[in-house]
């Protein structure tokens, strides 16, 4: 997987106005890394992200940081995946600080593919491990992220759309590599192996295993921060139906970007051809009168 250069967001990407185009390769760490939330995706990581930001751990990196917020992040994730799984290049503390130097916390995939590396890079950070029943987790993941990583609409968009062209190859590489080529077959085994690995890597005093539904108290106690004021409810986001609906809407908006760009570029090309034709006609018309 050769390193892909950064390219700015096309001005014609008007249907995805929330996408930014920050080149993280030019960034540096500006806040300390305080929390590594290393639970696998679909264990409540989106809700946890919202909760951590509420508690002051801002920003908190999540797959959505790359998939829909700043798509050029996918370029650095592709570099990291190539270094880990293909032995191409290196990716260490300097590169992690570039990628999420603006973050005080990280969670979700593809961060989890680099759990060991991140624990070593940020030994001062506390480690959270969201978990759930492996069978319900596998069923949820099959209907959401596995579907997203293998769906043909995203592959089609990636052939033409700026953001999808960076996101889809990264997601596919991560999904294939992390699950030994077959999530449906290997997912449950890898789930158990992964959680055992994290428990072995992190001292018990620096690790909190957390399940959605346990509320603010254990989280705040572990992170040594006060409870949110006003009896604020713990967030709950990113259910299965919402995930799929958002992804399908994203596909549609990206393809509208492609169609709009084709219209604009096609119109510009036609204008250039028309202008050139008129110039030739004027030139030859003038020569004919000489």
C-alpha positions in Angstrom: 0.0 0.0 0.0 2.0 3.0 -1.3 1.7 6.2 0.7 -1.0 8.4 -1.0 -0.3 12.1 -1.2 -2.7 14.6 0.4 -5.0 16.5 -2.0 -7.3 19.4 -1.0 -11.0 18.9 -0.9 -12.6 19.8 -4.3 -14.6 23.0 -4.3 -17.4 21.1 -6.0 -17.9 18.8 -2.9 -20.9 20.9 -1.9 -23.1 18.0 -0.7 -20.7 17.2 2.1 -20.1 20.6 3.6 -19.1 19.3 7.0 -16.0 17.5 5.7 -12.7 19.3 6.5 -9.5 18.8 4.7 -6.7 19.1 7.3 -3.4 17.6 6.3 -2.5 15.8 9.6 1.0 15.1 8.3 1.7 18.8 9.0 0.3 18.8 12.5 1.8 18.3 15.9 0.6 17.5 19.4 -1.1 20.5 21.1 -2.8 18.8 24.1 -1.8 15.8 26.2 -3.1 12.3 25.5 -5.0 11.3 28.6 -7.3 8.4 27.8 -6.9 5.4 25.5 -10.4 3.8 25.1 -9.4 0.5 23.5 -12.7 -1.4 23.5 -13.6 -2.8 20.0 -16.2 -0.9 18.0 -19.8 -1.7 18.6 -19.2 -1.8 22.4 -20.6 1.7 22.9 -17.6 3.6 21.6 -19.7 6.4 20.0 -21.5 6.9 23.2 -18.3 6.8 25.1 -16.8 9.4 22.8 -19.7 11.8 23.6 -19.3 11.1 27.3 -15.6 11.7 27.3 -16.0 15.0 25.5 -18.6 16.0 28.1 -16.1 15.2 30.8 -13.5 17.5 29.2 -11.5 15.1 27.2 -11.7 17.0 24.0 -11.3 16.0 21.2 -11.8 12.2 21.4 -10.7 10.4 18.3 -13.2 7.9 16.7 -13.6 6.2 13.3 -16.0 9.1 12.5 -13.1 11.5 12.8 -11.7 9.9 9.6 -14.8 8.6 7.9 -16.9 11.8 7.9 -15.2 14.6 9.8 -11.7 14.9 8.2 -11.3 12.3 5.5 -7.6 13.0 4.8 -6.9 11.3 8.2 -7.4 8.1 6.2 -4.1 8.7 4.4 -2.2 8.5 7.7 -4.2 5.5 8.8 -3.3 3.8 5.5 0.4 4.6 6.3 0.0 3.1 9.8 -1.7 -0.1 8.4 1.0 -0.5 5.8 3.7 -0.2 8.4 2.1 -2.7 10.7 0.8 -5.3 8.3 3.0 -5.0 5.3 6.3 -3.8 6.8 6.2 -0.6 4.6 7.7 2.4 6.3 7.6 3.3 10.0 4.8 4.7 12.2 5.7 5.8 15.7 5.0 8.4 18.4 5.8 11.3 16.0 3.2 10.1 13.5 0.6 9.4 16.2 1.1 13.0 17.5 0.5 14.3 14.0 -2.6 12.2 13.4 -4.3 13.0 16.7 -2.2 15.6 18.4 -5.4 17.6 18.8 -7.0 14.8 20.9 -6.9 14.1 24.6 -8.6 10.7 24.1 -9.0 8.0 21.4 -11.5 5.2 20.9 -13.0 2.9 18.3 -11.5 1.4 15.1 -9.0 1.7 13.5 -7.3 2.8 16.8 -7.8 -0.7 18.3 -5.6 -2.3 15.6 -2.7 -0.4 17.2 -3.6 -1.0 20.9 -0.1 -2.2 21.8 1.6 0.6 19.9 -0.6 3.2 21.5 -0.1 1.9 25.0 3.6 2.0 24.5 3.5 5.5 22.9 1.4 7.0 25.7 2.2 5.2 28.9 0.9 8.0 31.0 -2.7 7.6 29.6 -5.4 5.7 31.4 -6.9 2.8 29.5 -10.6 2.2 29.2 -12.0 -1.1 27.8 -15.6 -1.1 26.8 -17.0 -4.5 26.3 -20.2 -6.5 25.8 -21.5 -10.0 25.2 -19.5 -11.5 22.3 -22.5 -13.0 20.5 -24.6 -9.8 20.6 -21.4 -7.8 19.6 -20.8 -10.1 16.6 -24.4 -9.8 15.4 -24.3 -6.0 15.7 -21.0 -5.7 13.9 -22.1 -8.0 11.1 -25.0 -5.7 10.4 -23.0 -2.5 10.6 -19.3 -2.2 10.2 -18.8 -5.5 8.4 -21.6 -4.5 6.0 -19.9 -1.0 5.5 -16.5 -2.5 4.9 -17.8 -4.8 2.2 -20.7 -2.9 0.6 -20.5 -2.3 -3.2 -21.9 1.3 -3.1 -18.9 2.5 -1.1 -16.5 0.8 -3.4 -18.2 2.5 -6.3 -18.1 5.9 -4.6 -14.4 5.4 -3.9 -13.6 5.3 -7.7 -14.8 8.8 -8.1 -15.3 10.7 -4.8 -12.5 12.6 -3.0 -13.4 11.4 0.5 -14.5 7.9 -0.3 -11.3 7.3 -2.3 -9.3 7.7 0.9 -11.7 6.1 3.3 -12.8 2.9 1.5 -9.2 1.5 0.8 -8.2 2.2 4.4 -11.4 0.6 5.9 -11.0 -2.4 3.6 -7.3 -2.9 4.5 -8.0 -2.5 8.2 -11.0 -4.9 8.2 -9.3 -7.6 6.2 -6.0 -7.4 8.2 -7.4 -7.1 11.7 -9.8 -10.1 11.4 -7.3 -12.4 9.6 -9.2 -12.1 6.3 -12.6 -13.2 7.5 -14.6 -11.4 10.2 -17.6 -13.7 10.0 -15.5 -16.7 10.8 -12.8 -15.2 13.0 -14.6 -12.3 14.7 -15.5 -14.0 18.0 -12.2 -15.7 18.4 -10.3 -12.4 17.7 -12.6 -10.6 20.1 -11.6 -12.9 23.0 -7.9 -12.8 22.1 -7.9 -9.0 21.8 -9.4 -8.4 25.2 -7.1 -10.9 26.8 -4.1 -9.1 25.2 -5.2 -5.7 26.6 -5.7 -7.1 30.1 -2.1 -8.6 29.9 -0.6 -5.3 28.6 -2.1 -2.9 31.1 -1.5 -2.9 34.9 -4.9 -3.4 36.7 -4.6 0.0 38.5 -4.5 1.7 35.1 -7.4 -0.2 33.4 -11.1 0.1 33.7 -13.4 -2.4 32.0 -16.7 -0.7 31.4 -20.1 -1.8 30.0 -22.7 0.6 28.6 -25.4 1.1 31.3 -23.0 1.5 34.2 -23.4 5.2 34.1 -21.1 8.1 34.9 -19.9 7.1 38.4 -17.3 4.4 37.6 -16.0 6.4 34.6 -15.6 9.6 36.6 -14.0 7.8 39.6 -11.5 6.1 37.3 -10.7 9.3 35.4 -10.7 11.4 38.5 -13.1 14.0 37.2 -16.4 15.3 38.7 -19.8 14.0 37.7 -21.6 16.1 35.1 -23.8 18.7 36.7 -27.6 18.7 36.7 -28.0 14.9 36.6 -27.2 14.7 32.9 -28.1 11.4 31.3 -25.3 9.2 29.9 -25.3 9.5 26.1 -26.6 6.8 23.9 -25.7 7.0 20.2 -25.0 5.1 17.0 -27.6 2.3 17.1 -27.7 -0.2 14.3 -30.5 1.4 12.2 -29.0 4.8 12.6 -25.6 3.5 11.5 -26.8 2.0 8.2 -29.0 5.0 7.4 -26.2 7.5 7.9 -23.9 5.4 5.7 -26.4 5.2 2.9 -27.0 8.9 3.1 -23.3 9.5 3.0 -23.0 7.4 -0.2 -25.8 9.4 -1.8 -24.2 12.8 -0.9 -20.8 11.7 -2.2 -22.2 10.5 -5.5 -24.1 13.9 -5.8 -20.6 15.5 -5.3 -19.4 13.4 -8.2 -22.3 14.3 -10.5 -22.0 18.0 -9.6 -18.3 17.9 -10.4 -18.9 16.2 -13.7 -21.5 18.8 -14.6 -19.2 21.7 -13.7 -16.1 20.2 -15.3 -18.1 19.1 -18.3 -19.6 22.6 -18.7 -16.2 24.2 -18.4 -14.8 21.9 -21.0 -17.6 22.7 -23.3 -17.0 26.4 -22.8 -13.3 26.0 -23.6 -14.1 24.1 -26.8 -16.6 26.8 -27.8 -14.1 29.6 -27.1 -11.4 27.8 -29.0 -13.7 27.2 -31.9 -14.7 30.9 -32.1 -11.1 31.9 -31.9 -10.2 29.7 -34.8 -13.2 31.0 -36.8 -12.2 34.6 -36.1 -8.6 33.9 -37.1 -9.4 32.1 -40.3 -12.1 34.5 -41.1 -9.6 37.4 -40.7 -7.0 35.5 -42.9 -9.7 35.0 -45.5 -10.3 38.7 -45.7 -6.7 39.6 -46.0 
